[in-house]
């Protein structure tokens, strides 16, 4: 079964320079690889995915996890 993912980005319109475009494209590629990996578990339980996959996902995919505390709670702004 093929699953489709649709993204809608809402925000300011800006004119990024070339390095920002390259960085955004790299992040999107990693993000979509992560989404496909999660979909492979065929689970809709957020608790299951977090307990079983969070540490593996951080290790396997080069995504920024800054803004999260070591215990999984969001850091205060």
Buried (B, 14 or more C-beta within 10 A) or exposed (E): EEEEEEEEEEEEEEEEEEEEEEEEEEEEEBBEBBBEBEEEEEEEEEEEBEEEBEEEBEEEBEEEEEEEEEEEEEEEE
